[in-house]
Every structure is written in C-alpha cells, then in structure tokens.
Amino acid sequence: MAEGPIATIIRTKLTTALAPTRLEIEDDSARHAGHHHEGGIDARPGGESHFNLTVVSPAFEGQNRVTRQRAINALLAEELAGPVHALSIRAMTPSEAVD
C-alpha cells in the first residue's frame, strides 16, 4: 500500500534528521474512525490522522525514552499541530531493536 502525503512527510523528516536504520510508519486512522473527543471527531475521512511509528536510529544512543519521543515530536510539530491527531512512538537504538 502506498503512503499518503502525511506519511511521506513524516518519513522524509525522520529520515533526514535521524538517519534511521529502520523506520516503520503505520497509518492507524481506520481504528479511530468515528471516535469523538472534545474538539470533534478524531479520524479524518481520508485517514492519516493516527500513526504508529517505529524508529531505530543510532542518534538515540545515550537518550532515555522521553528524550527520544520529545525529539520526534519536535521534528513533527507542524504535523501534530494540524492533520495528525495521535502518534504512538517506539524509538530505539540499533542494539535495542530485536527483530
């Protein structure tokens, strides 16, 4: 399945900044279709509002989980302020990633 425009932006930003050895981007929007929250409906009709990310990068060496997630959130701040409603992040170093 081809990535949509938001996933492509996410991939480009994370690849440029973190040079990951593994990057998985899963559009999880369909599971949230029709869910309501205070500001309206969670999932956008075309998807690309909820993502699960797995990022394996040497850039995470020496960083704790919170620091890694904050770094990814900062890189994707524009998307999180707009079309992306939720982001689940698994950020690991290559030595932590066990397939």
C-alpha positions in Angstrom: 0.0 0.0 0.0 1.4 3.4 -1.0 2.0 6.0 1.7 -0.2 9.1 1.7 1.2 12.6 1.7 1.3 13.0 5.5 3.2 9.7 5.9 5.6 10.7 3.2 6.3 14.0 5.0 6.9 12.1 8.3 9.2 9.6 6.5 11.2 12.4 4.9 11.6 14.5 8.1 12.6 11.5 10.3 15.0 10.1 7.7 16.7 13.5 7.2 17.1 14.2 10.9 17.7 10.8 12.4 19.1 8.5 9.6 17.2 5.6 10.9 18.3 2.0 10.2 14.6 1.1 10.4 11.6 3.2 10.0 8.1 1.9 10.1 5.1 4.2 9.7 1.7 2.6 10.1 -1.5 4.6 9.4 -3.8 3.5 12.3 -6.6 6.0 11.5 -9.1 3.4 10.5 -9.2 2.1 14.0 -10.3 5.5 15.2 -12.9 6.3 12.6 -16.0 7.8 14.2 -14.4 8.3 17.6 -15.3 11.6 19.2 -13.4 13.8 21.5 -13.9 17.3 22.9 -12.8 19.1 19.8 -14.6 16.9 17.3 -14.1 13.6 15.5 -10.6 12.0 15.8 -10.0 10.4 12.5 -10.1 12.3 9.2 -12.1 10.8 6.4 -9.0 10.2 4.3 -7.0 8.7 7.1 -3.5 9.9 8.1 -4.6 11.3 11.5 -3.3 8.5 13.7 0.1 6.9 13.3 2.2 4.2 14.9 5.9 4.8 14.4 8.9 2.5 15.0 12.2 4.4 14.6 15.5 2.7 15.1 18.4 5.1 15.0 22.0 5.4 16.3 21.0 9.1 17.0 19.1 7.8 20.1 22.3 6.4 21.8 22.6 7.8 25.3 19.0 9.2 25.3 16.2 8.0 27.5 12.7 7.1 26.1 11.2 10.5 27.0 14.0 12.4 25.3 13.7 10.3 22.1 9.9 10.9 22.0 10.3 14.6 22.5 12.8 14.7 19.7 10.4 13.0 17.3 7.5 15.2 18.5 9.7 18.3 17.8 10.5 17.1 14.3 6.9 16.5 13.6 5.5 19.6 15.4 3.8 21.0 12.3 2.0 17.8 11.5 1.0 17.3 15.2 -0.5 20.9 15.1 -2.5 20.1 12.1 -3.5 16.8 10.4 -2.0 14.3 12.9 -4.2 13.8 15.9 -2.2 11.0 17.6 1.2 9.4 17.4 2.4 6.2 19.0 6.2 6.1 19.1 8.6 3.3 19.6 12.1 4.8 19.4 15.2 2.5 19.8 18.9 2.3 19.2 20.1 -0.5 16.8 21.3 -2.5 19.8 17.9 -2.3 21.5 16.0 -3.4 18.4 15.5 -7.1 18.4 13.6 -8.5 15.4 
